Amino acid sequence: MSVDGADVELTLEISINVPGGIPSNLVRTVSENCQTLKIQNFGFEDN
C-alpha cells in the first residue's frame, strides 16, 4: 500500500557505555558502515 505525498522518517538511537572506551578500529568500522548505509547523523561521544 502507498500514500501519495507521504514522507517517512525513521529514527533510531543507540546508547552504549564502554568503561574502557571503544577501540579505534571499531570506531572506524562502524563509521565506514554508517557512511555506506547513507546514515546521515552518527557519531561517538567521550563521557
C-alpha positions, 0 to 999 in steps of 0.5 A, a space after each residue: 500500500 502507498 500514500 501519495 505525498 507521504 514522507 517517512 522518517 525513521 529514527 533510531 538511537 543507540 546508547 552504549 557505555 564502554 568503561 574502557 572506551 571503544 577501540 579505534 578500529 571499531 570506531 572506524 568500522 562502524 563509521 565506514 558502515 554508517 557512511 555506506 548505509 547513507 546514515 546521515 547523523 552518527 557519531 561517538 561521544 567521550 563521557 
